[in-house]
Amino acid sequence: MAAHEPMTRRRFGLSLAAVMLIAIALRAVFPTADPPWRTTVGVVWHDEGAWVHNARNKALFGQWRLDEWNPVFVAPVFTALEYMSFAAFGVGVRQARLVCEAAGALSVLLLALGMRRTAGHTAGLIAGGLLATNYVYVMYDRAAIMEALMAALIVASWYCSARAEREPAWGAAAGVLATLAFFTKAAAAFYLGALGLVAVARLVLPREGGTGGTEGQEQVRPRRAAMWTLAGLALSLAAVLIVFVLPHWSDYRFYNWQMSVTRKPSYDLKSVMDRVTWFPILHDTFTRMWAVLCLAVAGAWGIALRWRRAPDAERLLLAWVAVGTLEMLVHDVGNERRFVFLIPAAVALAAMVLADGRVLPEAAAATPRAWLLVAAPLVIYSAYVICGPIARLPFLYEVRRPVRLAAAGAILLTAALIVFWPRLRPRLTRHTVAPAVAIGFAALLMSGDLVQFAQWAVGRTDRNYQASLALGRILPPGTMVQGKLANGLSLENRIRPIFIGHGFGNFADRFQREDVRYILTYTAPEIGYEGSQIEDVLAAYPGWRVIMTFDVAETPGGHDTAALIEKRARH
């Protein structure tokens, strides 16, 4: 890589500073604007108030728990950081989003610095630039929900693993940050597994060759890093278990198992197969970053082909994508937010390929056709992941036809790869792209994301923010209001929202809350749009009347309305 590295340390620093200015600007400009709703990326606006509920309680009323909705047991790290923001700057939409905006910008910096250590200056700059502007990633960084912080902590852990290659003690920090990611959102469990697997693999299978230092150091330092990593994981998990989980075991188990796992997905064979086939089809995320996706798939295969010689930071990128994807296929691909944690890893893999100037590493030149036949199922699914985001474009509101078209494309692509492999090997493993060209191509991809951001910015709204302000002008501080939208509209006022989940969170006594005079819900696109439990409450109070309506922004139709309803109309 050094022979193809045109960038000095100074030029890298200046270029990365420019990238960071872009990253910060995209996350900080228009701080109260609504998330995209014309072409949604899966950010649900009223989730912001719901997930910061406990932090808001503590900041405004002095207590973490005031009702039966307590997501602190789902996301204690997220809740703690949100409280710190509220305590320092006051309660509001801007303050709630500040945590994820800062974490997202920091993740750009750490991914760039980690890639510089792993694959050189060019790869670091490309990775930072692509993550700084990735439209979906930016929009999740702008929202006060857990995915952005979880992804940022995973990136931070990976960066520490990259540093641990030469400074083994950083492995402990990687383990601690992985634990923090898990206690930000339990979906990060896949990363704990990936980090642990890579560390164990290092202890069991010493790497062939190395990079720098004596041969003994090349073997000893990675092993020490692996031991530090496992120690950091074990000690941090044990500490959180003792301090937080065990003292609140009943609540923790309910929120993280009964509510999040057993209540939601199905695990029969048909459901799993549906998730396997729907993975690249259902959402826009992969379509929006298709070029990066293709490069990332190539990068993942490149690491797999030279696994024994790859540094742990690269192995961890592969495990991050592979284990994370497997967890999604088993658990859930229905929500677009589930894909956010894959974006930094995909960007890193794509940056490695671009910076290296070839599609596959030199190791692939010696790979026989028979190996492709053995690995055909994985090759076909990799091709399916590449074909799916394009096959869905003519059928955006369908599933069956895009699945069939993508499957046919994957089979044809794999067959062509196997048949023409002897001719393709030298071309795919030859340096064909100069670093300057790679940076130019990355800049082109960044411009595509910036165009998407500009389109959103031109048509942006701040209806939800204005609705929250208007609600505060109507209701005095401390007024209790039922409904998930009460949480969503609580950040710019001092009402007391009473969340009603479906089978949890103030669900059991929803008909007996005579102390709560009001309820907030959608009336357009339809009454009770956020859940049938709201319709149940309204049905129990047939004399309800609308006090005031608010324009809000959620569905692509653009004409959403929330209503403040008095449950028992006064005559």
N, C-alpha and C positions, 0 to 999 in steps of 0.2 A: 504493500500500500504506500509506503513512503516514497517510492519512485514516481508515483502518480499523484502525489500530494502537493499542489502548487501553493497552498495557503500557509502563510506564516502565522505564528501565534498572535502577533499584533493585528493582522488583518482579520483573523478569526474573532478576536475580541471585539473589534469595531463592528464587524458584521453581525455578531451575536447581539451586541447592544442595540443595533437597529431592529433586529428581529424582536427583541424584548419590548421595545417601544411600540411596535405593531401589536404584539400580544397584549400588552397592558391597555392600549387604546381600544382594541376590539372588545375587551371585557369591561372596560370602565365607562365608555361613552353611552349616553342615554340610559342611565342607571335604573330608572323606574319604568322603562318600556316593557310592554307585554312580550312574553316569549312568542316565537313564530306561531301563527294560527292559520294563515292562508295556506302555507305549505309547512305543516307541522313537522317537528323532529321528535315528538313524543314528550315534550316538557308540559306537564299539567300545572297550570298556574296556581290552582288552589291547594296544591300539595305543599307549597312553600310555607304557608301559615300552619298547616297541619304538622309538618315535621319539626318546626322550630317552637312548637307549642310549649314544651317544658321550659325551654330557655326563656321564652317570653313570660311565662308564669313567674319565674324566679326574678327576672329583671323588673317586672311591673308590680307584682303582688307579694314578693318575698318568699314564695314557696314553689318548689318544683312541681308538686302534684296537687292539683285542685279538682280533678274529676277522674273519670275512668279511661281516659285516653292519655297514655304516657309513653310516647316513642323514645324516651330516654333509655328504655330497656332494649330498644332496637339499635339505637345509634348514640351511645354515651359520648363518644369522641366528638361527633358532629354537634351534639347538644351542648357540650362544654365550650366548644369554640364559638358557637352562636351566642351563648350567654356572655362570653368575654367581649364579643363585639357589641352586644346590647349594653353591657355594663359600662363600656368605654365611651360609646357614641350615642346611646339612646336606642329605643326600639323603633324600627321602621323598615321599609322595603330595602332601602339602600344598605342599611347596616346588616340586614339578614343576608343579602347577596354578597357582601364584602368578603365573607369567609371563603366562598367558592371562587370568587374572582381572584383573590390573592393566591389561593391554592392552585388554580389553573395556570396562572402566570408563572408561578414557581415550578410547576411541572414542566413547562416549556424549557425553562433554564436547565433543570436537572436532566431532562432527556438529552438536551444538546450536549451538556458536559459529559454525561455518561457515554454517549455515542462517540464523542471525541476520544475518550480513553480507549474505547473498544475498537473503533474502526477509522479513526483519524479526524482531522479538522473538517474535511469536506462532508463526511457523513454526519458529524455533529451539527454543522450549520444547516444542512438539508433537513435533518430531523427536527431541529428547533423551528425552522421556518414552516414546515408542513404542519406541525402540531400547533404552532401559534395561530394559524389561519384556518385550520380545519373547521368547517362551518358547524357541524354537529357538536364537536367538542367545545367550541366557543359558546354555543348557545346553552349547553349544560353548565359551563363555567359561570354563566350569567344568572343562573337560577339558584335559589336557596334550597336545594335538595341534595341528597347524599351522594349521588353518583359522581359528581365532580370531585368532591373531597376524597372519596374512596380511590378514584383513579389516580389522583395526585399523590396520595400516600403510597400507592403501588409503584408509581414512577420513582418516588423518593427511595423506596426500598431497593428497587432495581439499580438506581444510581449508586447506592452504598455497596451493592454486590459488585458493581463494576470497579469501584475503588478497592474493594477487598482483594481483588486479584493481586495487587502489589502491597496493600496495607491490610493484612488479614483482620485486624480488630474492627474494621468497618463492617464486617459480617454481622457483628452483634447489633449494630444499628439497623442493618437490613432486616434482621429478625424482629426487632422492636417495632419498626415502621410497618411491617407486614401485620403484626398484631393490631396496631392502631387502625390499619385499613379494615381489618375484620370487624373491629368494634365501632367502625364508622358505618359499615353495612356488612351483614353476614354473607352477602354474595361474594365477598373477597375470600371466602374459604378456599376457593380454587387456588388462589395465589399462595396461601399457606402451604397447600399441598405441592404446588410447583416448586416453591423455594426449598421445601424440605427434600423433595425428590432430587433436585439438582445437587444439593449438599451431600446427600447420601451417595449419589452416583460418583461424586468427586472422591469420597472416602473409599468406595469399593472399586472404582475403575480409574486408575491414574491416567492422566492425559498423555497422549503421545506428543513428543516435541514440546515446544513452549515458546515463549516470547520474552527474551531478555534474561539476564542473570545467569548464574551457573545452572547446570542441569539439576543439581540437588535442590536448589532454591525453587526451580520451576515445578518441582513435585511437592516440596514441603509447604510453600506459601499457600497454594490452593487448598491443601488439606487443612491447614490451620484456619483459613478463611471459612471452610465448611464447618469446622468445629465451632468457631465463633458464631456462625450463623445459627446453627442448631441450638447453641447455648442461649443466644438472644431470643430465639423463638420460644424455647422452653421456659426461660425465666420470666419473660414478659407475659406469656399466657398464664403461667402460674400466679403471677402477681395480680393480674386482672381477675382471675378466677377467685382468688382469696378476698380481694378488696371489694369486688363489685358483683360477680356472678352468684357466688354461693350465698351471700347475705340477702339476695333478692331472687333466689332460685325460682320460685313459683312464677313471678312476673316475667323473669327472663325466659323461662321455658315456654310460657304462653306466647309471648310476642315473637320469639325466634323460631319456634317449632310449630305450635298449633296454628298460629295465625299465618305465618309466612310459608310453611311447607305443607302440612297436612291439609290445610283448608283450601289451597289453591290448585296446584297442578294435579293431573292424573298421570299415573306411571304404568298404565297398561301398554302392551306392545304397540297398539295402533296409535296411541298418543305420542309415544316416543318416535315412531316412524313419521308421524306428522311433523314433529319438531325437526327431525333430521332433514326432511324435504323442504320445510318452510324456511329454514335458517337463512338462506340468501335471498328469499323471495318476498317476505312479508313487508319489509320496511325499506325506507329510502337510504339508510345509512351507507350501505355498500355501494349503491348506485351513485351517490354523491361523491364517493372517493374511489371510484372503480379503478383508476390507474394505479393508485396507491395499493389497492387490494391485490391487483395482479402482481405488482412488484413484491408485495409482502409474501404472497404464496411462494414465489420463486425464492425469496430470501429464507423462508422457513425450510424449504426443501434443501437449500444449500447448506444450512446448518446441520440438517439431518444427515446429509451425505458425508460430512466431515465431523461428525459428532465427537469422535475420540480426540480430535485435534482442536476442537473449538474451545475458546475460553468460557468460563462459567457464565459470564454476562450474556453471551450469545446463546448458550444452552438455556438460560433462564428465559430469554425472549421466546424461544421455541416452546418451552414448557408453559409459559404464560399463555400463549395462543392455543396450544393443543389442549391443555387441561381446562382452560377457561371455556373453550368451545365445547368440549365434552360435557362440562357441567351444565352449560346452557341447553344442549341437546337433551340431556336427561331431565332438566328442571323446567325451563321456560324460555321460549323465544318470542312470545306473544307481545311483550312490551319492548318498545324501541330503546328505552333507557338501559336495558340489559346489555346492549352492544357497546356502551360508552367505554368500558374498561378495555376493550380490544383495540381501540383507536391508537393509543400511544405505542403499543407493541407493533401494530401494523405499520405505523409511521417509521419506527426504528428499523424494522426489517426492510422496508422499501428504501430507506436512506442508505442502508448497507449495500444494497444491490446497485443503486445509482452511483454511489461513491466508488465502488469497485469497478464499475464500467463493464460488467458482464453479467449475464443472467444467472449463470450457475458457476460455482467455484471450480478450480482445476480438478478437484477430486472427482467431479462428475465425468470427466473425460475417460476415466478408466471404468466407469460403471457399465456392465454388460446389459444387453437387452433382456436377458433372463431375469435380472434384478427387477426390471420394470414390470415384468409379468407377475412376479411374486408380490410386488407392491401395488398391483393394479387397482384393488379396491380403494386404497388411499389416494392414488393418482386420479381415479375417476371422481372421487368426492372433491378433491382439490379443484379439478376442472369444473365440477358442478357449481362450486362456490364462485368461480370466476364467471361462468355463463349465467348464473341465476340473476344477478343484478341487471343484466342487459335484457334477458328473456322476459322479465317482468314489465318492461316499459310499454309494450303494446297492450298489456292487460293489467293495468294498475289496480283494478278492483276485483281481480280474480286471483285464484291460487292454482287451480288444477292445470290450466293450459300453460302458464309459465313453468310449472314444475316439469311437465312433459317436454316442453321445448328445451329447457335447461338440461334435462337428463339426456335428451338426444344429442345436444351439443357437446356435453361432457364425454359421452361415449365416442363420438366422432373425433373429438380432440385427442382423447387418450389413444385411440386406435392409430391416429396419424403419428402421434409421438412415438409409439412403439415401432411402427413400421419404418419410419424414417430416422429412428434414433441414431444409427451409425453415421448418417450424414449431418444430423443436427448437433451431435456432441461437440465437434470442434468449433462450431459457430457459437453455441451457447456458452462455451467456456473460454472464449477468446475475448480479450479486452477490445471493446469496440466503441466505448464512449469516454471521451476525455472529461476530466473533472469540471472544466468550465462549461461543457455542454450539459453535464449532469446538473450543475447548479442552475443553469438556464432553464432546463426542463422542470426542475423543482419550482422555480419562480413562476413558470407558466401554470403549474398546478395550484400554486398559492393564489395566483390571480383569479382562477376559477372560483376559489372559495371566497375571495374578496368581492367578486361580483355577486355571489349569493348573499353575502352580508349587506352589500349596498342595496340590493333589491329589498331586503327586509327593512333596512334603515329608512328607505324612502317611504315605504308604506306602514311604518311602525305606528302603534297606538299605545296609549297608557290608560286604557279604560279601567283596568283592575285597580290600579293605583288611585285613580280619581274616585272610583266607587268606594274604596276604603276610606278616603278622606270624607266623602259625603256621608257615609255611615256614622263616622265619628261626630259629625255635626248634628245628627238626628238623635243618637242615643248617648246618654250620659256615661261617664266612666263606670265600669263595674257592672253594666247591664249584661245579664246572661242571655245568650242567643244560641239556639240549637242549630246543628247542621254543619256539614263539612265546609260549606261556603262561609260559614261564620269564622272558621279558622282561616280560610283563604283571604277574607277581607278584614282581618284583625290587626294587620301590621302597622297601619297608620291611624290607629285609634286605641281606646282602652276598654273595649268591650270584653266580656268573659265568654269566649266561645265554648260550646259544649258539643264536641265532635260526636257524630253518630256513625259508627262503622257498620258493616254487614256481619252481624254476629259477634261484634266486639266493640269496645270504645263507646260506652254509654248506650249500648243497644238494649240491654236488659230492662232498663227503667225508662225507656223513651216515651212510654205512654203515661207515666206517673209523675213527670216533672212539672207539677203545677207551679213550682217556683220560677219556671222559665216562661216568660210571656211571649217570646218571639222565636221565629225560626227563619233561617235564610236558605233559599234554594233557587235553582234555575226555574224560570218559567218558559224560557226559550233557549235551546231548541224544543224543550218540553219540560213539563213540571216533573221534578224529581229526577232530572237527567243524571245526576251524580250517583243515584242509587235508589232502589225500590224501598229501602227503609225509610226514606223521607216521605214517600207516598203513604206508607203505613201510618206515620205520625199525623199527616194531614187528614187521613181518613178517620183518625180517632177524634179529630176536632172539626166536625162538619161546619161549624160556624166561622171558620177562619176567614180573614180578609187581608188583602194586600195593602200595606201601609205606604210603601214606596218601591219603585223599581230602579235598577241601575244597569247601565250598559256595561257588559263585560266581554272579554275576548277569549274564546276557547275553541270553537269549532271552525272549520274552513268556510262555513257560510257567512261568518262575519256579523251576524245579527243576534248575538246571545244576550240574554237578559237574566239578571238575578233579582229576586224580590224579597223584601223584608215583610214577613207575614206575622200578623198578630193571631195567635192560635185561637183565642176566645175573643171574638169581636165584641166590643163594648158599644152599647146602644144608649 
